[in-house]
């Protein structure tokens, strides 16, 4: 909790727009949780507020991550402001569309049933596309610049961005086929909350773990640097090994889904 409080403090000071975007996402999550108890409408067998709840939490975590990581790059204040404004505005608009469609009781994703729904879905793809371009910028700059952190954490951040980019590409695969599942329709039995299919392949598994690589791998590197009193070289080797293991896991879940197999068959 001490490190999390420190991250919030730094983001609030250095990237206030992202800090407020995080708070808006958390408030949205609370509204969605309330909706779960008072609204029994469903989409594909799932309460209409589950999807905006998942996205509000996920976007809040990602926004906070960008807000903190940006402070490590030797960017000018103007460049940081541009990145922070683009990330916060595009992701808030993304969440607003998902929330609005849920309030109407219609799907936000893969919904082209009316021209209006199709425009909203297209808009979501546009906003995410902008963020993918920013990921590419971070990958490029993590390679060419010296970040204000240790070498092992910089390597971890690079691997995190690369895996996040792959996770975003998996999201693009789902858009291409206009569904999450492989081997069945999106409706059906799924794991609690995440609703990953338990009867067929589900690309959301690789997508989920890919998107959160940018938190998990750098946090592992931070833990190694604090707990293991080993040389910098050994810290780098350990972080790279962990990152490769994590990437292998995501590759496995992607392959498994493409074969039409669920992560857990219940």
Number of C-alpha atoms within 10 A of each C-alpha: 6 6 8 9 10 12 17 19 15 16 25 18 12 19 23 18 19 26 23 17 21 27 13 15 25 19 14 21 22 15 14 24 15 12 18 16 10 9 13 11 17 15 15 12 12 17 18 25 27 21 21 26 24 14 19 28 18 17 20 24 17 19 25 22 19 21 29 22 17 20 17 14 17 14 14 8 10 9 12 18 18 10 17 21 16 17 23 24 15 19 24 21 14 23 20 17 20 24 22 15 21 22 17 11 15 18 21 22 22 17 18 16 10 8 10 11 19 16 13 20 22 15 16 21 16 14 18 18 15 14 19 16 12 15 18 14 13 21 18 13 16 19 12 9 13 14 20 13 10 16 16 23 24 21 21 27 26 22 25 25 26 21 25 23 22 20 26 22 15 21 20 16 15 20 15 10 11 14 17 23 24 21 15 15 12 19 14 15 15 21 13 8 12 13 18 23 30 17 20 26 27 31 28 23 23 25 25 18 19 29 23 19 26 24 18 18 26 22 15 17 26 18 12 19 19 9 9 11 10 10 10 13 11 14 21 21 14 16 24 18 12 17 25 15 12 20 21 12 15 22 16 14 23 23 15 19 24 17 14 17 21 24 22 13 12 10
